[in-house]
Structures are given as structure tokens and as C-alpha cells.
Amino acid sequence: MPRIAEARQPAEPTSAEQKDRYRRILRAASKLGAEHGLERMQMNDVAKEAGVAIATLYRYFPSKTDLFVGVLHSQIQWLSSSGEGVVTAAPAGERAAAVAEVLIGAGRGMLARPQLATAMLQANNAAQLQGGREYTEANAAFHNVLIRALGVEEPGDEDYRMVRIMEQTWYGVLVSVLNGVIDADQADDDIRLASQLLLGPRYDGSAA
Amino acid sequence: MPRIAEARQPAEPTSAEQKDRYRRILRAASKLGAEHGLERMQMNDVAKEAGVAIATLYRYFPSKTDLFVGVLHSQIQWLSSSGEGVVTAAPAGERAAAVAEVLIGAGRGMLARPQLATAMLQANNAAQLQGGREYTEANAAFHNVLIRALGVEEPGDEDYRMVRIMEQTWYGVLVSVLNGVIDADQADDDIRLASQLLLGPRYDGSAA
């Protein structure tokens, strides 16, 4: 893979046709990433599966990191928009539980395809290190889904901090499941307990 | 690197001379891992730096994963034994804070050499996936340091669970620092807050 391609800014799809190609690429990457993981998946195969030229693929996603951050981003956007029904402000007393359920749902969705999940987390870590725009947007979108579940109308620094700590806990739990240290049911229970303890006091007024 | 070496069981140092070579290898891996990270560090260079034959290195550490899990393990053992002074049972009311300080200390130690920290976490994840003995021992030792700080004399399942959730949170926070999402001071504050919320109610009887 030419180094120069990795440093280039990814293009944005604008026309309907471009958006369609873009979506086909993300679908192909999800499928092949789930089968092969980040390292063994080939960009050539993604282009073939998506039915686009390899140059088109690189124009939108200059590297595998960009590609899997793109897949993660699209999953979060889906979570965020389908959330009109699911992720709305919970009533007081059930806000910590609402955040837990969003995280459990997102976690279950990822764990259904463990190789893809690992690829997305690897890519997200790499993108964070590089400070990419895509990463920042994806992360902000995810935090906003959680803020919405919490029912905070005008979130302040402390709200974003609490959501970040909860997300970091969820991330640690998710890695433990991917590594086989705990199973998915245990993870669900742990996320519920952690959310209750971390968010309950502030958002549900629950004493310990 | 021959694949067969990766699958072999690592040898244990027994004689004083073997233990000395073993320690020299871990020191060399720490130094070179801190400079180059896991991928770019060469096993040959570790053997050279440690002054041992390459066959000796592979006998104790059949792969880089084994080697960096070994470094992590030795750091935890150091934390555990030096802990006679530092990590003792905290008085009631300060137990969550005590756990936070252990985690902050361990985190600061790791963040002082970010490339080595990333290498150890990468290796630990890989070892967990393979279910290695070394990993299990290192993790159990770390959990016991935290249990000791909590002052739990006869830990039960729920104690190990709480310690595991706290460790997962710490892990998520640590990855955020390594990725540049938050800085080390913010991480310390977040670990203190998370520990207070997760462990305070059960171990310090603190209401929210």
C-alpha cells in the first residue's frame, strides 16, 4: 500500500451515486472484516466485493484504519438515528439503566461479529492516536447518544465527563469479552451494575 | 520467527544463573520495548542487549507476546511485593481511595513509557485470547493487589467482580491516555471519581 495514500485526506461522497458506492464499500468492509479481521482483510477484496475500482476505495478510505473507523462511524450513526424510537430520554429513576441498555445493545451488536469488533476497536485506537476528524465525529456522536439516553437537555463538562468514564468502562468490559475473560451475559450484568453505580447517584438520585 | 517456537511451552528459570539471565532479558525487553514498541522491536536485539544466546531467549519467551506479558507480570509482582509497605489494607472510609491510588501509580508507571505500555497491553490482550498461564497468573496477582488495598480478608465472588469492573474502567481510561484523548492528570481524576462511585458504597459505606 503506497504510504502517500495513507496521508491523504479522504474524500466525501456527495452525489447519490457516490453515496451508494460509499455505502457498498462499508457493507463490503463489514462483511470481509467480520470474516478475516483487520490484518488479513485485503483492500483489493473490499473493492471487488463492493464492485468499485480500487482507486475509488482509496479515495474515500486511504487506509484500513480509515475504512474500519468509517464502519464504526456508520454503526454509531445508525444507532443514533434509529434511536429516535429506542434512545430517547429515560424518565428520572431509570436513566442509568437506559444508558446501560444502549451500551449493552451496542456491545451485543459488536460481539455478534467479534473479528469485525476487534478490527473497529483497533482502527479506532489508531485513529485516536492520529487525531483524525472521522474519529472525533464518531466519538462525539456516540457520546451524544448516551447523553440523550440520560435525558440531559443542556449537557455541561461534567455530563460529558461522566459519559466518557462510562464509555471507558464499557470499552474495558468489551475487550474482556473479546479476549474471553468473561462471557457476554456477565458483561451485560457488569455494565448494568457499573452504570447504576457511576451514573445513578447523579442522574437518578439513587443512594448506594 | 519459526512458528513452532511460538507454540512451545516457555521454560521456567530455576538456578540462580538462569534467574539472572531471565531478569536481564526482561530488563532488555523493557528498554527496547520502550524505544521501539512491540512491532518494531527485534527478538535478536533483545538477546544481544541481555547478553544471552537467541536460543536462550526463545526458551523462556517463545514469542514477543510471551516476552511482554513477562514484563507486565514482573511489574505486577514488583507492585505486589513492594506493596508490603504501600499496598496494605486501607482504613474503612478510605478503601476506594486506596484502590484508586494503586491504579494511578500503576498507570503512571506505565504511561512514563508509552510505547512499552502499549506493547504490554497488546501482548496481554493477545495472551488473554490464547488463554495463557502467564496471563492468568499476572491478572490474578494484579487483582490480589487491589483486593489487599480494599482490605478484604476473605474475598468472595462479588469482591473479585467489583475489582474486575474497576480494573476494566482503569484499562479504558489508560487506553484513552495512550491515544491522546485525555491527559494523565485528567485520567488520575477520573480514576479517583470512578473508584469512589464503584467501590465507595460497598467498601466505605459512602452514600452518593
Interface residues (C-beta under 8 A of the other chain):
Chain A: N125 Q128 L129 G131 N139 R161 R164 I165 E167 Q168 T169 W170 Y171 G172 V173 V175 S176 L178 N179 G180 V181 I182 D190 L193 A194 L197 L198 G200 P201 R202 S206 A207 A208
Chain B: N125 Q128 L129 G131 N139 R161 R164 I165 E167 Q168 T169 W170 Y171 G172 V173 V175 S176 L178 N179 G180 V181 I182 D190 L193 A194 L197 L198 G200 P201 R202 S206 A207 A208
